[in-house]
Amino acid sequence: MRLLPREIDRLLVFQAAELARRRRSRGLLLNQAEAMALISDETLEAARDGLVFAAVEQAGYTVLGPEDVLPEVAAIVTRIELEPLFGDGPRLVVLHEPIMRSAPPSLEGAAVEPTWIADGVALVLTNRAEVPVAITSHFHLFEVNRDVELDRSAAWGMRLALPAGAKLVLEPGASATARAMPIAGLRVVRGHGPLVDGALDAPGARDAALARARDQGYRGA
Amino acid sequence: MPDDDLVRLADSSLLIDPGPDEQGHDEIAAGWGGTMRDGLAVRAERGGVEIAITGAIVIDPMLGIRRCAIGITDGRIVAIGKAGNPDTMDGVEVVLDTATAVFDARGWIATPGGIDTHVHLLSPQVVDAALAGGITSLVIQDFGPVWNLGSNPPEAMAATWGSFEAHPVNVALLVRGSSARPGPVERALAAGGAGLKIHEDVGAGVPQIRCALDVAERHDVQLAIHTDGLNESAGLADTLAAIDGRTIHAFHIEGAGGGHAPNVFELAGRSHVLTSSTTPTVPYGVSTVAEHRAMVAAVHVLEPGRRHGDSAILNHRVRRATMAAEPVLHDLGVIHMMSSDSQGMGRIGEITSRTFQCASAMREERGGEGGRHDNERVLRYLAKLTINPAIAHGMARHVGSLELGKLADVVFWRPDMFAVRPELVLKAGLPVWGASGSGNASTAMTEPVSVQRQVAAYGTAPGRVSLAFLAGSALAADLPITRPRARVEGCRGLTAADMVRNTRTGVVRVDAVRDVVTLDGEVVAAEPVSRVAFSGTYLLG
């Protein structure tokens, strides 16, 4: 057979799943390892049966329900990553809470209003670029993309009042009123963009940076 | 159901309150659009730590339970608190720069690597099992399937040390202290030892105890003892007289692992006797007595029913009452440490799970300790497998907690699989063990995901991330090792008061006639548990 390591891996899943299948056939509720193995094996086999990606993914959510497993288990099995072998090769399928859910969760979240962590200062931002612009929590707003129109002087030393990792996404032509708060710490900005490289509160720093911004065509400078 | 801010440890009855997130709104968010970019939470000038652990719930016997970051440089913990860029954030303790590697531990618990002071290295497979159970320091007393009970002779010790070039664990070797004269003991110690072991199977009488303690005092090392279960030349009182108030570490204090029958447990509760349990009797389960009758005979080469006397000594050693008392004395902090007794009756991969199984069973039987969480109980039990064994064996300057200056041996757990399956084990801040999947896959976590060796467990890395603990007389020994050497120290004069979160003393009595154990006159006994936490909900079995 000249099996490759990844095929040996497949057999490990099968062996664990087969143990789970036997235990299930004796009427036992499955534990964490057993449940994960059985879901994995059945999902991998769905691809072997020739199902398309979405159908294989869906199959992963129909193997086990909460009634099939020990009381703690449905909540523990939060995520299973698998690479079924499809006609066009191995493809990554990620199952999210496959015991609790009966179908994959939608990745298209409803529009979520930003959660502002401080009232701060209200700033209006308008994206005049032809591409979307996403602005993250700790970025120095003064240096945001030159085609975003905002009062750059008011944005000096400010960041969005968003939780870390959240983004304000402005589609081309879109406007938003954002809450901004002062950058904390020693208030030294380096590496955000080409305009600022030093202490925000140094005498003349803002005016010099505004002049550079105007020279370089930053809107609202 | 617990309050939203409390975290349940796996399927146990234990709830922890992780406290406020010390990052506040300055979370270190990894990934696309996260904060871990130059100028945001990291800065382009040096001054940062080399490695940072961010986002974890830290459970540490010295630091307590905190949601904080840990900074690591040169393998040691150098900063604890909020992580980030002091240029743009307030209150930063763990400075991140553009060369800092970050372990994003959000959603994980971080504990110090465990320390097993009772390792029979009867086969090298125990090391993998230990790492998979969150144990990163081994105090070893054998090198293979030989009757040794102490790592002797020098040639074998050197080979043992050499083999650990392939294993990313800190190591200390105990040499045989069962010797009525100090010559062989001191020679073995100087050849690469870090402490002494007395075992009744090679002699645990008064001359051996006196001699070994004299050696221990001269070299500032610990003596671990398995006392004379036959009471052949000495009973408990004689052993105590030979110890003469000096510090000693009494193994498997309950007694089924061996020692004065039926009353070795009476060594517990005394100030100068540091005590540990071993995995087979903890927690006390409905099968414990039955298992021990088979186990003691198998391990100690008995032939009950065929050889005269073997049935009798087996009956003396396997006692329901002392087994039932053991979890309660752990809960009260009378017993200081947990250990495995690997392959000499114990299971090295289960030290962590069994310690917390005991904690969970005691939570259920004896109730909470006030308040809505079990932080103090969790920390008390964690101390038994981390800081207390480190203190007892003179290793606490380097391991046993996540305090500043210590080696960054850290175990990460998902809360819902705490003490069962570690997500990642760091040695000196580098990944040596943990969960990963099929090598060909497009993600690191594609099934089958196994808990297995990681990068710093291969090649020459184990020697870079591990310490050799040695007695002062062995620091310059000719050993085939590349790992840094650390002197064991501060072993003598220790008392129960030095045992973190487990300082209770008292008079323990084993009443063989009434078949009970008492502490200060009160009967102590737990009900046997029929289903333990941290086990069948998860494991294939």
Boltz contact constraints between the chains, C-beta under 6 A:
constraints:
  - contact:
      token1: [A, 5]
      token2: [B, 439]
      max_distance: 6.0
  - contact:
      token1: [A, 6]
      token2: [B, 438]
      max_distance: 6.0
  - contact:
      token1: [A, 6]
      token2: [B, 440]
      max_distance: 6.0
  - contact:
      token1: [A, 9]
      token2: [B, 438]
      max_distance: 6.0
  - contact:
      token1: [A, 9]
      token2: [B, 448]
      max_distance: 6.0
  - contact:
      token1: [A, 12]
      token2: [B, 448]
      max_distance: 6.0
  - contact:
      token1: [A, 13]
      token2: [B, 447]
      max_distance: 6.0
  - contact:
      token1: [A, 13]
      token2: [B, 448]
      max_distance: 6.0
  - contact:
      token1: [A, 31]
      token2: [B, 537]
      max_distance: 6.0
  - contact:
      token1: [A, 31]
      token2: [B, 538]
      max_distance: 6.0
  - contact:
      token1: [A, 32]
      token2: [B, 538]
      max_distance: 6.0
  - contact:
      token1: [A, 33]
      token2: [B, 540]
      max_distance: 6.0
  - contact:
      token1: [A, 40]
      token2: [B, 447]
      max_distance: 6.0
  - contact:
      token1: [A, 70]
      token2: [B, 537]
      max_distance: 6.0
  - contact:
      token1: [A, 72]
      token2: [B, 11]
      max_distance: 6.0
  - contact:
      token1: [A, 72]
      token2: [B, 537]
      max_distance: 6.0
  - contact:
      token1: [A, 76]
      token2: [B, 416]
      max_distance: 6.0
  - contact:
      token1: [A, 81]
      token2: [B, 443]
      max_distance: 6.0
  - contact:
      token1: [A, 81]
      token2: [B, 445]
      max_distance: 6.0
  - contact:
      token1: [A, 81]
      token2: [B, 446]
      max_distance: 6.0
  - contact:
      token1: [A, 82]
      token2: [B, 447]
      max_distance: 6.0
  - contact:
      token1: [A, 83]
      token2: [B, 441]
      max_distance: 6.0
  - contact:
      token1: [A, 83]
      token2: [B, 446]
      max_distance: 6.0
  - contact:
      token1: [A, 92]
      token2: [B, 442]
      max_distance: 6.0
  - contact:
      token1: [A, 117]
      token2: [B, 25]
      max_distance: 6.0
  - contact:
      token1: [A, 136]
      token2: [B, 33]
      max_distance: 6.0
  - contact:
      token1: [A, 138]
      token2: [B, 35]
      max_distance: 6.0
  - contact:
      token1: [A, 138]
      token2: [B, 40]
      max_distance: 6.0
  - contact:
      token1: [A, 164]
      token2: [B, 27]
      max_distance: 6.0
  - contact:
      token1: [A, 164]
      token2: [B, 29]
      max_distance: 6.0
  - contact:
      token1: [A, 164]
      token2: [B, 35]
      max_distance: 6.0
  - contact:
      token1: [A, 165]
      token2: [B, 29]
      max_distance: 6.0
  - contact:
      token1: [A, 165]
      token2: [B, 34]
      max_distance: 6.0
  - contact:
      token1: [A, 167]
      token2: [B, 33]
      max_distance: 6.0
  - contact:
      token1: [A, 183]
      token2: [B, 88]
      max_distance: 6.0
  - contact:
      token1: [A, 184]
      token2: [B, 89]
      max_distance: 6.0
  - contact:
      token1: [A, 184]
      token2: [B, 90]
      max_distance: 6.0
  - contact:
      token1: [A, 185]
      token2: [B, 86]
      max_distance: 6.0
  - contact:
      token1: [A, 185]
      token2: [B, 87]
      max_distance: 6.0
  - contact:
      token1: [A, 185]
      token2: [B, 88]
      max_distance: 6.0
  - contact:
      token1: [A, 185]
      token2: [B, 89]
      max_distance: 6.0
  - contact:
      token1: [A, 185]
      token2: [B, 90]
      max_distance: 6.0
  - contact:
      token1: [A, 186]
      token2: [B, 86]
      max_distance: 6.0
  - contact:
      token1: [A, 186]
      token2: [B, 87]
      max_distance: 6.0
  - contact:
      token1: [A, 188]
      token2: [B, 87]
      max_distance: 6.0
  - contact:
      token1: [A, 190]
      token2: [B, 39]
      max_distance: 6.0
  - contact:
      token1: [A, 190]
      token2: [B, 44]
      max_distance: 6.0
  - contact:
      token1: [A, 191]
      token2: [B, 38]
      max_distance: 6.0
  - contact:
      token1: [A, 191]
      token2: [B, 39]
      max_distance: 6.0
  - contact:
      token1: [A, 191]
      token2: [B, 44]
      max_distance: 6.0
  - contact:
      token1: [A, 192]
      token2: [B, 39]
      max_distance: 6.0
